[in-house]
Structures are given as structure tokens and as C-alpha cells.
Amino acid sequence: MMTPPQEERHKRVKELHRLIHHHNERYYQLDAPEISDAEYDALLRELQLLESRYPELLTADSPTQRVGAAPLSKFEPAQHEVPMLSLSNVFDEKALADFDRRVHERLDLPGSQAITYVAEPKLDGLAVSLLYESGDFVRGATRGDGQTGEDITVNLRTIRAIPLSLQGQGWPKRLEVRGEVYMPKAGFDALNKRAMTQGEKTFANPRNAAAGSLRQLDSKITASRPLDFFTYGLGVYERGDLPATSHYALLMRLKGWGFPVSHDVQCVEGVEGCLKFYRAIEKRRNELEYEIDGVVYKVDSLQDQEKLGFISRAPRWATAHKFAPQEQTTEVLAVEFQVGRTGALTPVARLKPVFVGGVTVSNATLHNMDEVQRKDVRVGDAVFVRRAGDVIPEIPRVVFEKRPTSTHPVVLPTHCPICCSPVEHLAGQAVARCTGGLFCPAQRKESLKHFASRQAMDIDGLGSELIEQLVDLDYVHDPSDLYHLTYEKLLTLELVAEKTAQNLLTALEASKKTTRDRFLFGLGIPGVGRVLAETLGQTFPNFDQLMDIKLGQFFPLAELEALPGVGPKMAKTLMNCYREKPGTLVNADSLDAWLESCHAKLPKSVVTGLTKQFSIQTFAETCARAGHFLQQKTIRIPGVSHVIAHHICDFFANEKNRAVIRRLFEAGIHWDEQGGENVSSSLAGKTYVITGILTGMSRDEAKKQLQLLGAKVTSSVSKKTTAVIVGEAPGSKKDKAEALNVQILDEAAFMKLIE
């Protein structure tokens, strides 16, 4: 056989690329194959043969790269330039109507004007991000925590539905496409059947199969699995105008560039259109070739999406309408109480195992004692069990007709089942808590896991199993002890060899340099998540000020409002009476006489309750403290309620917690202001909003630069905004700034500002 000339080889390889990409599109996007599987395989084998004989012909976008690469030792982290947010959920028509009403209100539209939504099936798979540069696929990642995922590029390359090079024209220099990797039902059944014949473990459902396949370190295993992909939106879109003004048109443009889009995506009008789509797709649910757990509604207008914006975890312009979860009946064998990292006691029902929604369920959450009493769940009851949101097993109701006569109501333990410390259940709060704090082993373990997690101190290699051992062996009592672990101690742990021990010590040393918001989040203060931790850090640049925070600084009348029978309105009445003539309270014949003299008549029950609890002197001291805080500037932080403020203040007032924080600082925990460089105060007190695409840096980098100069960066424009920084394709925020007469800075002016 004669060797074809070089020019012919290049020409044939190029033609094979075109043919195989064409047939991939016909099969995966159009569902209209033109050739048989055998003919397709023959084309692929010919290309493989040419590339193996002439390695210079092998390119990154070759269809042969779908077969997988050499195994990885681990997945590297992948930072999302635009966060991959989750969706809010609705479970009934009322909640959907409330979502639609909020959209109308925020867009300032009359309720009679129907909003156009894009309705699409909510695939039960794994969300991924695909990054393209100059039309070529360069990186793929999982959602992870929304900020940082795992780089699974080599595995995503094996999925034939994902284009390695974009088709058509008009795509930007950098393009990030988001979508869902899933396993079709037929492929799932075939995979499990093959596993059974080979004596291997089977998967419980297609979602688990898809997730497990994508997270294989050996991409050849991923390549052997029947995975598919649908796109549903964009992330990064750099250096170019968006190719559409509506979400539906955007999906069609993505389809033209080679991305598969669900055939069931539709534009609908208003709530009625959404519900009609929901009911129709629910009827067809079992006929679909893929598993879904609901429907997603998105405001179609991209301009309106920009106006609506985001909350910390989800867009305001989209929501997921979940299907009613599948239910089965079973028996409650026991009710036990688990202790979380914040001391919260969660009742858990141990169940006679039952198969629900593709998995075997033997435990179900009962949430809290209020729920246990409301549903009247007892040991021995026959109950319905379902997977809430098709994920978390729960008990919606009891089958009272089958209740045995010997059952008894579940009682909240008076002492922690782990450390025997007293259990505290405050009036008006659903959650009961163990008072053992970090001395409770259950809280200790969970607190340490939280402290070491990626979003907190990010101590690489310090996983759950190691923490369990460290606590059980009494090596670690609180987070500060982690930084006093020795090489010799680590070697006594199971599965810890010399290299692992050294790597962990290196990771602990590296974690000492952190950021203020990561440290705050890692402390595990109840109610304080990543967003609030960052806000607290910006509000209290001096950590000592935060350590000494008092509840009255958040809510001056909190101490009065917390009194039995006294709420915000009555607290103001009492305070007004006190501030008019403070001396009349101290000199009154009795507390009830003074209370009776207040301008607004107080209920007799409140007067009786207060006089039983307070003397004149102690009540006067309470009012004096409230008056002191009223004279100071009240600290208002979005998202900080009375309950969360209590948690923050109680945490820092606890001497044991303060001692742990001191030991952490002594161990070497530190941060440069705003996590990287010295903070200036040149823009202190000023607030900026960033909109559009910046060419000189990313938005995150711009935000960091402003924060380093002492400024605050927010996501919405108001009269209090100092200026709006405008890049390319700015959207509605620029319009709002102009309407409010807020200063607008282009990128050149912004660069001059930060210089």
C-alpha cells in the first residue's frame, strides 16, 4: 500500500473532522442521524489510524480525543469568573404566583401585563461550565461551591455532544457556556445491566451515574459511559455584544454554534403559560429519554434579567418548579437526635428501609421539635416518606389509622446525647441547642470540618476521616490545636504515611495566611455565611471592635423587646416614657405604679410579668442601657436579624470562644487587609457599582482594587451610590444611574481612580 502524500493526508484528516463533527451534530442535536453506527465507527477508526501513523496530524479538537487521556492523580480547582449560582425553588401554584408578582414589582410592571418566560425541563444531572477561547474548548469545570469547582476538562472532552470547536461565526474571543451533563435512561439501563453481568456495583439512578462518571480520575472510564449534554445559558462573554436580546434567542444562537439544546424548551406567557407547560411536561415525564425533577422558568428578556439581578445564591429572574416528590410508606423504628456544628439538635427518624425515588431510604429528617409535635410522629408509626426536592428524605405525614396503641410522643432530651451538657430551647425559637460548645465532641468534629473546609481556611488534605481520628485520639480540642500538630502525632493516624503527614503540615502552615472573611466564616458563628462574613469584615475593619460587639449596637431596644409580652412597639412606648423623665422611674413607689403611668395603657398581663421579674432598680438599669445604645449610631447590616445578631454577640461574648480566637492568632493566623495588600482609606465611605465588561481586568479584580482603597462595592444602584463604573454592554444599571443622577465612570476614569 502506497503512503499518501503529506498534502493528501492533511486534506483527508480535515475532511474526516468535518464529517464526524457533522454526524455528531445530526445525532446529538438534531436527533436525525444520516449514517449507521457502523459507518460512523469506520470514519473514526480511519482518523485514529492516520493520527497514530502521523502524530503531527493530531490536534486538540480532533474527534479522537473523545476516548480519554492518561489518569490524573487529582482534580485541580477551577475558579469561576462569574459565579455558578443555584436556583430558588417553588413547589406549588401559590409560590409560583408569588415569584411572578415579585418579578412584576421589581420591573415596575402592571400585574395585568404577562411576562414572557422561557420554560425548560430541569434535568437531573450535573451542572458544568465550558470555557472556549478563540472558538476552541480549553477548560471544563463542575459547579463546586459556586465560586470554585473542579477542573474536569479531560473528562468533558470525551462527551461527544460537547463541541471541541465552535461552528458557524459570531462567537466572542472568550465564551463560557453552562449546561447539564446527564445520562439518558436507556444508557443508564444498559450501564447497570452490563455491571450486573460483570458482578460490579450498579448505580441507584441516572444522576448518580452521571456524577460518578464525570468525577473519574481515569477519563477512559468516563469515555466508556453513555453521557450526554444540554446547554442552558452563559457565564463569561468577553469582547463582543451579546448575540441576542432574549434568553430563547440566545439558546438558538448557542445551538447554531454547535451546542445541544433541549427540544422541549418553549417560550410561554405569564403564570398560566408556565403552569400549562409544567402540567404537560409532568404528564410526559416517564416518556422522556432523560430524568427530570421539575421545570425551570426564566424571564426571557435579557435586559429584564439584568434589571432583576441576583441575591447571594440565586438569580431573581429564574426559579425551579419542582415536581411533587415520590412517596412510599414505611415504619418508624426509632427517633434519635443528631448534634450539628452549632449545637443544634435535629431529630432523625430511623426507618424500615424503603425504596423511594431511585434510592433506598433508611433515615429521614424531622427538622426540629416543632415539626415533630406538629406532625405527631412517634416510634412505631406507619408514615409516608418522600425525598424533599427529590434529594433529602423527610416524613410529610403519619398514617394515623395504623398507629399502634403503645406509642408515646417523642420528648426532647434535657441533656445532649453526645456530651450530656444541658440542652437549651429558647422560647420562640424552633431549634434546641446543646450548650457544650466546642467541648461537645459532636460540635467539635463538625466545627473543625467547617473550619478546614475550602470556603473557610481551605486546609488541603484535612478531611472528615482525619478530623474524626484527631478528636477521638484527643489530639485536637479546638481549631487552634490543629496548628500544634506534630509530624510524629500525625504518623500515628491510620492511613497517614510520611508524605501525607508532611503535606498536611505544609497545608496547615499555608492556611495561616488567610482573609478576614474566610476566618470569620470558619469560626462557624450560627447564621453567618460567606456573604455575611464578608459584610461583617467590611463593617468592622478592626477585629477587636467586632470581638466587643454588643446586641444594643445592632438593635438598641433589643433588651426591652425580648421581655415577656413586650415587642418592638411596646418597647418604644416604655423607652419614650423613661426618656421623658428618667428620675420618675427611680423615684416611683413601685414598678407597677410607674408602668401604669405610661402614656399608652399597657396590658395588665405585661405589667404583672414585668413587676414579677424586675425591681425598680434593675428595670431602670435595663432602660438606661437601651438609652445608651439609642444615643450611638446604630449598625445596620443587611441580613442581620435579631436572632443572627444574638448569635454574633453571644459568640464573641463567650470567653471560651475568645480564648480560641486568641490562640489562633498566637499560632500565626493573619491576613493582609482585604486578603492581599495593605488597605488604603482614600475611598473610605464611598460606594461603587460595577456593570458591563471591563477589558483591563475582571470584575472581581476591579472589586478587590476598590476594596483595597477602602470603598464598598455593591450590586445595585441607589441614591447613596458614589459612582457606577461602566464597561462594555453595561445594561440597565447605567440607565438607573443616569435616572438617579449618580456619577458614571468609564473604564479609563476608573483606572485613573484606582491609580
Secondary structure as UniProt FT lines:
FT   HELIX           6..28
FT   HELIX           37..53
FT   HELIX           55..57
FT   TURN            60..61
FT   HELIX           63..67
FT   STRAND          77..79
FT   STRAND          88..90
FT   HELIX           93..107
FT   TURN            111..112
FT   STRAND          116..123
FT   STRAND          126..133
FT   TURN            134..135
FT   STRAND          136..142
FT   TURN            144..145
FT   STRAND          148..151
FT   HELIX           153..156
FT   TURN            157..158
FT   TURN            160..161
FT   STRAND          174..182
FT   HELIX           185..197
FT   TURN            198..199
FT   HELIX           206..214
FT   HELIX           219..223
FT   STRAND          228..238
FT   HELIX           247..256
FT   TURN            257..258
FT   TURN            263..264
FT   STRAND          266..269
FT   HELIX           270..283
FT   HELIX           285..287
FT   STRAND          292..299
FT   HELIX           302..308
FT   TURN            316..317
FT   STRAND          318..322
FT   STRAND          327..339
FT   TURN            341..342
FT   STRAND          344..356
FT   TURN            357..358
FT   STRAND          359..365
FT   HELIX           369..375
FT   TURN            379..380
FT   STRAND          382..388
FT   TURN            389..391
FT   STRAND          392..398
FT   HELIX           400..402
FT   TURN            405..406
FT   TURN            417..419
FT   STRAND          422..424
FT   TURN            427..428
FT   STRAND          433..434
FT   TURN            435..436
FT   HELIX           437..439
FT   HELIX           441..452
FT   TURN            454..457
FT   TURN            460..461
FT   HELIX           464..472
FT   TURN            473..474
FT   HELIX           479..482
FT   TURN            483..484
FT   HELIX           487..491
FT   TURN            494..495
FT   HELIX           498..511
FT   HELIX           516..522
FT   TURN            523..524
FT   TURN            526..527
FT   HELIX           530..539
FT   HELIX           543..547
FT   HELIX           551..554
FT   TURN            556..557
FT   HELIX           558..561
FT   TURN            564..565
FT   HELIX           568..580
FT   HELIX           582..586
FT   HELIX           591..596
FT   HELIX           604..613
FT   HELIX           616..631
FT   TURN            638..639
FT   HELIX           642..653
FT   HELIX           655..667
FT   HELIX           673..675
FT   TURN            682..685
FT   STRAND          687..691
FT   HELIX           699..708
FT   TURN            709..710
FT   STRAND          712..714
FT   TURN            719..720
FT   STRAND          723..726
FT   HELIX           732..739
FT   TURN            740..741
FT   STRAND          743..745
FT   HELIX           747..754
//
